[in-house]
Structure formats: structure tokens, C-alpha cells
Amino acid sequence: MTAALRLDDVAHCVEHGDRHRRTLAPLSRSFMPGRVHVIAGASGSGKSTLLSILSLSVRATRGS
């Protein structure tokens, strides 16, 4: 079965002046159609950033 959505080495980083903050560590994942996927993790682990990237509200700074 072909993945409905696939992330390859996707990451996100924001800049604050001369400092960089990683908001999503590099991630590779396939999402299969008809399956339920859970995104869970501790506060600050990048859940909202991942959902923003998946919904195309935010552009990943790395990967495809």
C-alpha cells in the first residue's frame, strides 16, 4: 500500500537574532491511508510544529 503522506528528514528551526532554536528534530515517517496516527510527546517536543507543517501552515526548514 502506498503512503498517503510521507516525511523525509523533516525538521524545523527558528531564528532569534543570532541564535537558532530547533522546534522539530529531524523526522522521517509514512502515514498510511485508513490508519489512525497519534502524535504524542512531552511539552516542547514539537507536536504543534509537526501539525503546522503537515497542514502546510508552516514550511519545514529541512527535508521534504
GINORNOR-V275398 format. One record per residue. N is the residue number from 1. RES is the residue in one letter. SS is DSSP state (alpha for helix, beta for strand, coil for the rest). PSI is psi in degrees with one decimal (NA if undefined). D_LAST is the distance of its C-alpha to the last C-alpha in Angstrom with 2 decimals. Layout:
{{N | RES | SS | PSI | D_LAST} {N | RES | SS | PSI | D_LAST}}
//
This chain:
{{1 | M | coil | 139.2 | 20.20} {2 | T | coil | 139.8 | 16.76} {3 | A | beta | 139.2 | 14.16} {4 | A | beta | -29.5 | 14.09} {5 | L | beta | 136.0 | 10.65} {6 | R | beta | 133.1 | 8.25} {7 | L | beta | 131.6 | 5.93} {8 | D | beta | 107.2 | 5.29} {9 | D | beta | 41.4 | 6.83} {10 | V | beta | 133.9 | 5.93} {11 | A | beta | 164.2 | 9.09} {12 | H | beta | 139.3 | 11.34} {13 | C | beta | 142.9 | 14.51} {14 | V | beta | 150.9 | 17.37} {15 | E | beta | 136.1 | 20.15} {16 | H | beta | 92.1 | 23.81} {17 | G | coil | -120.7 | 25.85} {18 | D | coil | 7.1 | 25.56} {19 | R | beta | 145.2 | 24.02} {20 | H | beta | 138.0 | 20.42} {21 | R | beta | 123.7 | 19.73} {22 | R | beta | 121.0 | 16.82} {23 | T | beta | -12.6 | 16.33} {24 | L | beta | 117.5 | 13.65} {25 | A | beta | 153.4 | 13.65} {26 | P | beta | 134.0 | 10.72} {27 | L | beta | 134.2 | 10.11} {28 | S | beta | 130.7 | 9.24} {29 | R | beta | 144.3 | 10.88} {30 | S | beta | 137.6 | 11.89} {31 | F | beta | 116.7 | 13.97} {32 | M | beta | 142.5 | 16.86} {33 | P | coil | 145.4 | 18.99} {34 | G | coil | 1.6 | 22.36} {35 | R | coil | 150.9 | 21.53} {36 | V | coil | 130.4 | 21.94} {37 | H | coil | 137.3 | 19.39} {38 | V | coil | 132.7 | 20.62} {39 | I | coil | 109.3 | 18.87} {40 | A | coil | 153.1 | 21.57} {41 | G | coil | 172.5 | 22.21} {42 | A | coil | 163.0 | 24.48} {43 | S | coil | 132.1 | 24.74} {44 | G | coil | 8.5 | 22.25} {45 | S | coil | -5.2 | 19.77} {46 | G | coil | 11.5 | 16.85} {47 | K | alpha | -50.0 | 17.49} {48 | S | alpha | -37.3 | 17.82} {49 | T | alpha | -43.3 | 14.82} {50 | L | alpha | -45.9 | 12.67} {51 | L | alpha | -36.5 | 14.61} {52 | S | alpha | -39.1 | 14.21} {53 | I | alpha | -43.9 | 10.41} {54 | L | alpha | -33.2 | 10.91} {55 | S | coil | 3.2 | 13.67} {56 | L | coil | 21.8 | 11.90} {57 | S | coil | -28.1 | 14.69} {58 | V | coil | 141.1 | 12.76} {59 | R | coil | 133.2 | 9.80} {60 | A | coil | 145.1 | 7.74} {61 | T | coil | -5.5 | 9.26} {62 | R | beta | 149.1 | 6.96} {63 | G | coil | -173.8 | 3.78} {64 | S | coil | NA | 0.00}}
//
